[in-house]
Amino acid sequence: MSKVLEIYIAKTAKDPMQKMDSVELEAGQGIVGDRYHSETGTFSQKLAGLPDKELTLIESEKIDEFNREYGFNFNYGDFRRNIVTKGIALNDLPGKTFNLGGIRFRGVRLCEPCAYLANLLAPEVMSALVHKTGLRAQILDSGIIQAGDHLAI
């Protein structure tokens, strides 16, 4: 069964990701308390006015595979995505509407690795995780999601 494994936010661009049990979502804006909701994220100016900034997701399986293949021990929050999923192929969701805990989202585009993330973690991130670092999604309904919520297309 597909589910939300972990949830993370950071108050500003440079802050470490903080693991949360639940978060409040504001449709068209993002996660209340997160850097992109307050427009203080690394790419806030670049993404201003776009739904790309509202929510990012990544598959736990891709992180686990990367750690195994390259001998790293990064935790899920190190990848700086908001939602860590289990049991869903996020690459299938651009252009599709899906639900997390009864709240609707629309997959916008893949969330590719960037030089910023590679500098924080390891250079291997850029080549090894192309098309594997998740999804950018638009929040269609306001509400609260929590770790353990089910994900359905």
C-alpha positions as CSV (number, residue, x, y, z in Angstrom):
1,M,0.0,0.0,0.0
2,S,1.3,3.5,-0.9
3,K,1.8,5.8,2.0
4,V,3.4,8.9,3.4
5,L,6.5,7.6,5.3
6,E,7.9,10.8,6.6
7,I,7.3,14.6,6.4
8,Y,9.9,17.4,6.4
9,I,10.0,21.2,6.4
10,A,12.7,23.8,6.8
11,K,11.8,27.3,7.9
12,T,14.5,29.0,5.6
13,A,16.7,27.9,2.8
14,K,19.7,27.1,4.9
15,D,17.9,25.5,7.8
16,P,18.1,21.7,8.4
17,M,15.0,19.8,7.5
18,Q,12.8,19.2,10.5
19,K,10.8,15.9,10.7
20,M,7.1,16.5,11.4
21,D,4.4,14.1,12.4
22,S,1.8,16.2,10.6
23,V,1.7,19.5,8.6
24,E,-0.9,22.0,7.5
25,L,-1.2,22.5,3.8
26,E,-2.5,25.7,2.1
27,A,-3.9,25.2,-1.4
28,G,-1.9,27.2,-3.9
29,Q,0.7,28.2,-1.3
30,G,2.5,25.2,0.2
31,I,3.1,23.7,3.7
32,V,2.5,26.3,6.4
33,G,5.9,26.8,8.1
34,D,8.0,25.7,5.2
35,R,10.5,27.8,3.4
36,Y,8.6,27.8,0.1
37,H,5.3,28.8,1.8
38,S,7.1,31.8,3.2
39,E,9.1,32.3,0.0
40,T,12.5,32.0,1.7
41,G,13.6,28.8,-0.1
42,T,16.8,28.6,-2.3
43,F,14.7,28.6,-5.4
44,S,11.8,30.8,-4.2
45,Q,12.4,33.7,-6.7
46,K,12.9,31.2,-9.6
47,L,9.6,29.4,-8.7
48,A,7.6,32.5,-7.8
49,G,4.0,32.2,-9.0
50,L,4.5,28.6,-10.1
51,P,2.8,25.6,-8.5
52,D,6.2,23.8,-8.6
53,K,7.1,25.4,-5.2
54,E,4.1,24.1,-3.2
55,L,5.2,20.5,-2.4
56,T,8.0,18.1,-3.2
57,L,7.9,14.3,-2.8
58,I,10.6,11.6,-3.0
59,E,10.4,7.8,-2.9
60,S,12.1,6.2,0.1
61,E,13.0,3.3,-2.2
62,K,15.2,5.5,-4.4
63,I,17.1,6.9,-1.4
64,D,17.6,3.4,0.0
65,E,18.9,2.2,-3.4
66,F,21.2,5.2,-3.7
67,N,22.7,4.6,-0.2
68,R,23.2,0.9,-1.0
69,E,24.8,1.4,-4.4
70,Y,27.2,4.2,-3.3
71,G,27.8,3.1,0.3
72,F,26.2,6.2,1.8
73,N,24.0,6.5,4.9
74,F,21.9,9.6,4.2
75,N,18.6,9.8,5.9
76,Y,15.4,10.7,4.1
77,G,15.4,14.4,5.3
78,D,18.9,14.9,3.8
79,F,17.4,15.0,0.3
80,R,15.4,18.2,1.3
81,R,12.0,17.0,-0.1
82,N,8.8,17.5,1.9
83,I,7.2,14.1,1.7
84,V,8.9,10.8,1.7
85,T,6.7,8.1,0.2
86,K,6.7,4.3,0.1
87,G,5.1,2.1,-2.5
88,I,4.4,4.6,-5.3
89,A,6.1,5.4,-8.5
90,L,6.2,9.2,-8.4
91,N,7.5,9.4,-12.0
92,D,4.1,8.3,-13.1
93,L,2.3,11.3,-11.5
94,P,3.2,14.4,-13.6
95,G,-0.2,15.7,-15.0
96,K,-2.2,13.4,-12.7
97,T,-4.4,14.2,-9.7
98,F,-3.7,12.1,-6.6
99,N,-4.7,12.1,-2.9
100,L,-2.7,12.0,0.3
101,G,-4.8,11.6,3.4
102,G,-7.9,12.7,1.5
103,I,-6.3,15.9,0.2
104,R,-6.0,16.4,-3.6
105,F,-2.7,17.2,-5.4
106,R,-1.7,17.5,-9.0
107,G,1.7,16.2,-10.1
108,V,3.4,19.1,-11.9
109,R,6.8,17.8,-13.0
110,L,9.7,15.7,-11.8
111,C,11.9,17.2,-9.1
112,E,15.4,16.6,-10.5
113,P,18.6,16.7,-8.5
114,C,20.4,20.1,-8.5
115,A,23.9,21.3,-7.8
116,Y,22.7,22.7,-4.5
117,L,21.7,19.2,-3.3
118,A,24.9,17.6,-4.8
119,N,27.0,20.1,-2.9
120,L,25.2,19.3,0.4
121,L,25.4,15.5,0.0
122,A,27.7,14.1,-2.6
123,P,28.6,14.7,-6.3
124,E,27.1,11.3,-7.2
125,V,23.7,12.8,-6.6
126,M,23.7,14.6,-10.0
127,S,24.3,11.5,-12.2
128,A,22.9,8.7,-10.1
129,L,19.6,10.3,-9.2
130,V,18.4,11.9,-12.5
131,H,14.7,11.1,-12.8
132,K,14.8,9.6,-9.3
133,T,14.6,12.5,-6.8
134,G,10.9,12.8,-6.9
135,L,8.0,15.0,-7.9
136,R,6.9,18.6,-7.6
137,A,3.2,18.9,-6.9
138,Q,0.5,21.5,-6.6
139,I,-1.7,21.5,-3.5
140,L,-5.4,21.6,-4.6
141,D,-7.1,21.4,-1.2
142,S,-6.1,22.9,2.1
143,G,-5.9,20.6,5.1
144,I,-3.7,18.5,7.3
145,I,-1.6,15.4,6.3
146,Q,0.3,13.1,8.6
147,A,2.9,10.4,8.4
148,G,1.1,7.1,7.7
149,D,-1.5,8.7,5.4
150,H,-2.4,6.7,2.3
151,L,-1.5,7.8,-1.2
152,A,-4.0,7.1,-4.0
153,I,-4.2,8.0,-7.6
